[in-house]
């Protein structure tokens, strides 16, 4: 149970890291204006009207729901497939650990891996009207993640594949979506403040990439060596004292 709690927290943190990735963070204002249909000046107002706030919140929630559906289905599928491989769970765990380490190396950019640089993107050039349109854009966003977000998401899917029950994989990806969705919603409701903070943060994006990459590598080593389970056991002993 303790191991699950650690991986659940990790999935939420991974969602936050995905939001802060260079492929997502700079595009937030564009996404928000696109899904809401509001002008940038309306959204960037220091004190937006209640109508603007309500419309922004509802469209953002529809967008978040769209990518959450895709990610949760991916998590359920990964666990379901993994359950067929339970006789080889040790091999699956080690293989997943190695891949997460490779993803971490890629994210740091210190050793470029060309086979991970390809980008598969599904785009909607003209958004359908209404909240359904924002939901569909969320689906397209999830289906077309860029290489920056891909390794982080793939790492969570690797962990989901080692879970015993489909429900655990669903919870993992749901928490990942929540970690990605909460800052998006907050940014959409306070775009003026978001832009101000982003302008200060963007000069540190390269450092953030390196830190995220080493974090993934560390998690991969823990999974490969099975130290994730051991650390959970030690934490349980400490709490029981």
N, C-alpha and C positions, 0 to 999 in steps of 0.2 A: 504493500500500500504506500509506503514511504517513497519507494522508487517512482511510483506513478505520480505522486505529488511533485517530486522534483522535475519529472519530465513535463508535467502540466505547466509548471512555472516556466520551464525552459521554452515551451511552445508559445506562451504569452510574450515572453521576452523576445523570441524570434520574430513575432509579429511587429513588435516595436522597432526592431532592427531593420525589418523590411521597409517600414514606413520611412525610416531615416536614411535609406539607401539612396545613392546619387541618381538612380533611375526613377525613383518615385518622388522624393521630396521636392525637387525643383518644379515638378509638373503639377503639384497640388493646386495652385491657383487656376491653371488651365482646366483641370478636371472639374473644379467646382463651378467655374463659369459655364462650362460645357453642359453639365448635367442640370444646372438650375435654369439656364437660359437668361440669367440676370447679367447686367453689365458689370464690368470690373469695378467701375466707380461706385456702384451700389453696394457691392460686396466689400469693397475696401474702405467704406465709410467707418469712421471711428465709433459711431453710434448708429448702426443700421436700424431701420424701422422694424416694428414687430412683424409686418407682412414679409419683409425680406428674410428675417430670422426664421420664421415658420416655414417658408418655402424652401429655404436652404437646408433646414434640418430634415424635412421630410424627403427631399430629393437625395440628400446624403445618406439617409437611412435606407432608402431604396437601393442606392448604389452599393452600399455596404452589404445589404442582403444578397445582392447578385453575386459578388465574389465569394461571400460566405458559403452559399449553396455549392458552388464549384469546389471550393477547398474541402468542405465537409465530405462531399461525395468522393473526392480523391482520397481522403483519410480513411473512409469506410472501405474503399476498394483496396487500398494498400494493406489494411489489416486482414481483409478477407483473403487476399492472395497469400499473405504471410501465414495465415492459418493452415494453408495446404502444405506449407514447408516446415511445419512445427518439428518434424523429425530431424530437420537440419537447422534448427534454430541457432545453434552455436556458430555454424558457418555463416548464416544470415546476419547474425549480430556482428561478427568480425568483418564481413564484407561491407556491411553498412557503415561500420566505423571507419574503414579505409576510404570509402567514397566521401564521407563527411570531411575527412582530413584533406582529400583532394579538392573538395569544394572550397574549403578554407584557404588552401594555397591559391586557388583561382581568385577568390574575393580580395585577398591582399594585393594582388597585382604584381607581387614580387617575382613570380614565375608564371608568365602568361601561358594559358592552356588553350590553344586555338580551337580545340574541339568543343570548348564550352563558350566560345565567343559568338556562336550563331544566335540569332534572335528570331523567335517565332511569335508573331504578333497578329492578333485578330483586331481589326479596327472597325468602328462604325462611323462612316464619314458624316452621315446626317442622322442625328439622334431622333428616334421616334418620340412623339410628344408624350407628356405626362410622366407619372411616376413609373409606369411600366417601362418607358424608355430609359430612365435612370437605372432601373433594375437590369435591363439588357446591357447597358454600358458596363455595369458591374460584372456581368458574365463575361463580356469581352475583355475586360481588364484582367480577370483571373485567367482566361484562356490565352492571353498574350503577355504574360510576365516576361520581363527582360532578363538577361543573364545576371544582373545584379541581385534581383530578388529570387531568381531560380535556385541557386545553390542553397539559400537559407530555407526555402520552402521544401526543396528536395531532401534536405537533412531531416526535417520534421516528418516527412513521408517515410524516410528510412526507419525512423524510430517507430512510427505507426505500424510499419510492416512487421515489427517484432512483438507487437502487443498480441495478447491471446484472444481478446474479444473485440468484435467490430465496434462496439460502443466506446471502447477506449480510444480507438483511432478517430472516431467521430469527435470525441471530447478534445483530443489533441488539436485537431484542425479547427475546431470551433474556437478554442482559446487562441490559436494562432490568428484567426480572423478577427477576434475581439482586440488582440494586441495591435493589429493593423488598422482596425476600424475606429477605435476610440480616438486616437490622435487625429485621424482624418475628420471625424465629426467635430471635434473641438476646433480644428483649424478652419473648418467651413463656417463655424459660428463666430469666429473671431479672426477673420482673414487679415484684417489690418495689423493685429498683434502678431499673427503668424509670419507675415512678410517681414516685420521688424526683427523678429527673432531669427528668421532664416538668413537675413542679410548678415547677421553676426555669426551664424553657425557655418555658412557655406565655405568659409576659408579653411575650416577644419575637416571638410568632407573626406579628403584623402587620408588623413589620420584615422578618421572613423572607419574607413574601408579596411585599413590595416588591422585595427583593433578587432573589428568584426571577424575578419579572416582568421586571426589567431584564436579568437573565441571558438569558432567552428572547429578548428584543428584540435583544440583542447577537449571539446566535447567528443570529437571523433576518437581521440585516444582513450577517453574514459569508457566509451562504449566498446571499443575493440578489446580493451583489457578487462572489461567487466567491473571496472572500478566504480561505475555509476551505482551499481547495486550495493557494493561494499560501503561506499560513502553514505548511502541511505541507511544501511544497517548501523553504522557508527552514529549517525545523527539520531536514530531511534534510541540507542543506548544512552546518549547524552540527555535526551528529553525524559527518559524514564528514571533518571537519578533523582 
